[in-house]
Amino acid sequence: MTLSACGSVQQPGESEAVEGFAGLVAADEPQAAVVGRNVLAENGSAADAAVAMGFTMGVTMPSRANPGGGGVCVSYLASQREGVSITFLPQSAEGRTPAPAMDRGLALLHALHGARNWEELLVPVENLARRGVPVSRAFARDLNEAADEIPEDSRLGQMLRRQDGALLREGDKLVQPGLAGLLGNLRRQGVGYSAGSTLARLIEDAANRAQLDLTAEDVRSVRPQRQEPQEIEVDNDKLFLPAGPFNERPLRQRMVRALAGGGADATAYRGQSVPSAGLVVADRFGSAVACEFSMGGLFGEQVLLEDSGIIASKSVQGPALDSLTTAVVGNENIPRSRLAIAAGGGDSAGAAGHVMSAVLDRGEGLDAALSGLPGEARRSLINAIHCPTGATGSGSGSCSVARDGHSDGLSFLVR
């Protein structure tokens, strides 16, 4: 155990329980929020919490966040006074199945901004998969919606059903031994395992038997993109938005218009909605992370790739990107984050723009901002954190965290 010296400033990752403000966390799935809260309470960084939460949603909400899919994260690291965009979306040419990308994206986030040991973050998640986790209300909704699309006699259908043949219901236990095995190998061997020949061949063989076009070379060649984010000046702060394929979408323009015009233009949305799961985290050191994960549809291709624990995803690109919005507002002069938003589904950019305008321009609280969403933005699931004087121990008294009213997730101010 590493203990900080008496009177010294505690650093992220030091193995010591936090006294006082530890951060804020919100997620579309409640168990993921609990895991994130525990990481922050044990002095983890925002990136540590986001990594643990992302992998947890792969266990507790595989309809939207299985390792077979991917996502996008935007982070602000206070110690470096910089924003970072990480994109690891499941993408492929038409007619082909995307290679799994989620684990490599989360591994990059941890490599850049993590403070806790990688193995420590994955142990609780592996245990959830191996021992089983109660089906949450959020996941039960997805099961009901996708019930007619999941063949009862398929591997996925069998995993998602009770002994009496009925689909799992809220409170039933979901056990995923294949996914537990994958997480165990990732924990012991690191992310190199997911690009190794053994797993790549297993995925290719399973995909061939399911008549999906996915090769071992596809699996090995996945590379998450770390880039400078798109930026917008907001008074003395900066708004950081995802880059990569999002540079080709109207996200930045819509955020500029929302902040200049007092809200989102509800008529501007021309996107394609895909199901996703989001999270936001801010730590007491001033850093923040916002992520959205997607399978391109509920349970992606609805194919469990045999014993790998991986569910094949559909591609997420073009107009579908408009329903995945992540944003963080940070101040580079007094390094601390002020606002973090993850919005998924529907007009997510419109939802994020409305919340930012309401909070930053009109001085509304998060609950009020989330209650007045326009048009297609009302379909979005939103998680948001706001700290007017910055997400640090000294500024924590002004912080708030919220979810939109139709979310079945959970949020915490961690003390």
Backbone hydrogen bonds, N-H to C=O, Kabsch-Sander energy under -0.5 kcal/mol:
donor,donor_aa,acceptor,acceptor_aa,energy
3,L,1,M,-0.5
8,S,5,A,-2.2
10,Q,8,S,-0.5
13,G,43,N,-3.4
14,E,11,Q,-1.7
16,E,14,E,-2.3
18,V,41,A,-2.1
20,G,415,R,-0.7
22,A,414,V,-3.2
23,G,414,V,-1.2
24,L,282,A,-2.4
25,V,412,F,-2.4
26,A,280,V,-2.1
27,A,410,L,-2.1
28,D,278,G,-2.0
33,A,29,E,-1.4
34,V,30,P,-2.0
35,V,31,Q,-2.2
36,G,32,A,-2.4
37,R,33,A,-2.4
38,N,34,V,-2.2
39,V,35,V,-2.0
40,L,36,G,-2.2
41,A,37,R,-2.4
42,E,38,N,-1.1
43,N,40,L,-1.8
44,G,39,V,-2.5
49,A,45,S,-2.3
50,A,46,A,-2.4
51,V,47,A,-2.5
52,A,48,D,-2.3
53,M,49,A,-2.6
54,G,50,A,-2.6
55,F,51,V,-2.2
56,T,52,A,-1.9
57,M,53,M,-2.5
58,G,54,G,-1.2
59,V,55,F,-0.8
59,V,56,T,-1.3
60,T,56,T,-2.9
61,M,57,M,-2.3
64,R,61,M,-2.2
65,A,61,M,-1.8
66,N,62,P,-0.7
69,G,66,N,-2.6
70,G,294,S,-1.8
71,G,88,F,-1.1
72,V,292,E,-2.2
73,C,86,I,-2.7
74,V,290,A,-2.5
75,S,84,V,-2.5
76,Y,288,A,-2.7
77,L,82,E,-2.6
78,A,76,Y,-0.7
80,Q,77,L,-0.7
81,R,77,L,-1.1
82,E,77,L,-1.5
84,V,75,S,-2.5
85,S,227,Q,-2.6
86,I,73,C,-2.8
87,T,225,Q,-2.1
88,F,71,G,-2.9
91,Q,89,L,-1.0
96,R,93,A,-2.3
97,T,213,D,-2.0
101,A,69,G,-2.3
102,M,67,P,-0.9
102,M,69,G,-1.6
105,G,101,A,-1.9
106,L,102,M,-2.4
107,A,103,D,-2.0
108,L,104,R,-1.8
109,L,105,G,-2.0
110,H,106,L,-2.2
111,A,107,A,-2.5
112,L,108,L,-2.1
113,H,109,L,-2.5
114,G,110,H,-2.3
121,L,117,N,-1.5
122,L,118,W,-1.4
123,V,119,E,-1.9
126,E,122,L,-2.8
127,N,123,V,-2.1
128,L,124,P,-1.7
129,A,125,V,-1.9
130,R,126,E,-2.4
131,R,127,N,-3.0
132,G,128,L,-1.5
133,V,174,L,-1.8
135,V,172,D,-3.1
140,A,136,S,-2.6
141,R,137,R,-1.9
142,D,138,A,-1.3
143,L,139,F,-2.4
144,N,140,A,-2.3
145,E,141,R,-2.1
146,A,142,D,-2.3
147,A,143,L,-0.5
147,A,144,N,-0.7
149,E,146,A,-1.8
150,I,146,A,-0.8
150,I,147,A,-0.7
154,S,151,P,-1.3
158,Q,154,S,-2.5
159,M,155,R,-2.0
160,L,156,L,-1.7
161,R,158,Q,-1.2
162,R,166,A,-3.4
165,G,162,R,-1.8
168,L,160,L,-2.6
171,G,135,V,-2.5
172,D,169,R,-2.5
174,L,133,V,-2.6
175,V,173,K,-0.6
176,Q,129,A,-2.5
180,A,176,Q,-2.3
181,G,177,P,-2.2
182,L,178,G,-1.9
183,L,179,L,-2.7
184,G,180,A,-2.4
185,N,181,G,-2.1
186,L,182,L,-2.3
187,R,183,L,-2.5
188,R,184,G,-2.2
189,Q,185,N,-3.0
190,G,186,L,-1.7
193,Y,190,G,-1.8
194,S,191,V,-1.0
195,A,191,V,-0.6
195,A,192,G,-0.7
196,G,193,Y,-1.2
200,A,196,G,-2.0
201,R,197,S,-2.6
202,L,198,T,-2.0
203,I,199,L,-2.7
204,E,200,A,-2.4
205,D,201,R,-2.7
206,A,202,L,-2.2
207,A,203,I,-2.7
208,N,204,E,-2.5
209,R,205,D,-2.0
210,A,206,A,-1.3
211,Q,208,N,-1.4
212,L,207,A,-3.1
214,L,212,L,-1.3
219,V,215,T,-1.8
220,R,216,A,-2.4
221,S,217,E,-1.8
222,V,219,V,-0.9
225,Q,87,T,-2.8
226,R,224,P,-0.6
227,Q,85,S,-2.6
227,Q,225,Q,-0.6
230,Q,241,L,-1.9
232,I,239,L,-1.6
234,V,237,D,-2.4
237,D,234,V,-2.6
238,K,330,G,-2.6
239,L,232,I,-3.1
240,F,238,K,-0.6
240,F,328,V,-3.3
241,L,230,Q,-2.6
246,F,243,A,-1.9
247,N,244,G,-1.9
248,E,245,P,-1.1
249,R,246,F,-1.1
254,R,250,P,-2.2
255,M,251,L,-2.1
256,V,252,R,-2.4
257,R,253,Q,-2.4
258,A,254,R,-2.3
259,L,255,M,-2.4
260,A,256,V,-2.0
261,G,257,R,-2.8
262,G,258,A,-0.8
263,G,258,A,-1.9
266,A,264,A,-0.9
268,A,265,D,-1.6
272,Q,319,P,-1.7
277,A,293,F,-2.2
279,L,291,C,-2.2
280,V,26,A,-2.3
281,V,289,V,-2.5
282,A,24,L,-2.3
283,D,287,S,-2.2
284,R,22,A,-1.0
286,G,283,D,-1.3
286,G,391,A,-1.0
288,A,76,Y,-1.9
289,V,281,V,-2.5
290,A,74,V,-2.4
291,C,279,L,-2.4
292,E,72,V,-2.2
293,F,277,A,-2.7
294,S,70,G,-2.5
299,F,63,S,-2.5
300,G,63,S,-0.5
300,G,297,G,-2.6
301,E,312,A,-2.8
302,Q,299,F,-3.2
305,L,303,V,-0.6
305,L,310,I,-3.2
306,E,304,L,-2.8
308,S,305,L,-1.8
309,G,306,E,-0.9
312,A,303,V,-2.7
314,K,295,M,-2.8
316,V,90,P,-2.9
317,Q,315,S,-0.5
320,A,317,Q,-1.6
321,L,318,G,-1.9
322,D,319,P,-1.5
323,S,320,A,-1.6
324,L,321,L,-1.8
325,T,343,A,-2.8
327,A,341,I,-2.3
328,V,240,F,-1.8
329,V,339,L,-3.3
330,G,238,K,-2.4
330,G,328,V,-0.5
331,N,336,R,-2.4
332,E,330,G,-0.5
336,R,331,N,-1.2
337,S,286,G,-1.4
338,R,329,V,-3.2
339,L,329,V,-1.4
340,A,385,I,-2.1
341,I,327,A,-2.9
342,A,383,N,-2.4
343,A,325,T,-3.0
344,G,381,L,-2.1
345,G,323,S,-2.5
347,D,376,E,-1.3
348,S,322,D,-0.5
348,S,346,G,-1.7
349,A,322,D,-0.9
351,A,347,D,-2.2
352,A,348,S,-2.8
353,G,349,A,-2.7
354,H,350,G,-2.2
355,V,351,A,-2.2
356,M,352,A,-2.6
357,S,353,G,-2.4
358,A,354,H,-2.5
359,V,355,V,-2.5
360,L,356,M,-3.1
361,D,356,M,-0.6
361,D,357,S,-1.8
362,R,357,S,-1.6
364,E,358,A,-2.8
369,A,365,G,-2.3
370,L,366,L,-2.5
371,S,367,D,-0.9
372,G,368,A,-0.5
372,G,369,A,-0.8
373,L,370,L,-0.6
377,A,374,P,-1.8
378,R,375,G,-1.7
379,R,376,E,-1.7
380,S,377,A,-1.4
381,L,344,G,-2.8
382,I,380,S,-0.6
383,N,342,A,-2.3
384,A,402,A,-2.5
385,I,340,A,-2.4
386,H,400,S,-2.7
387,C,338,R,-3.5
390,G,387,C,-2.0
391,A,337,S,-2.5
392,T,390,G,-1.9
393,G,284,R,-1.1
396,S,392,T,-0.6
396,S,393,G,-0.8
398,S,395,G,-1.4
399,C,396,S,-1.5
400,S,386,H,-2.4
402,A,384,A,-2.5
404,D,382,I,-1.6
407,S,404,D,-1.7
410,L,27,A,-1.8
412,F,25,V,-3.0
414,V,23,G,-2.8
414,V,412,F,-0.6
415,R,413,L,-0.5
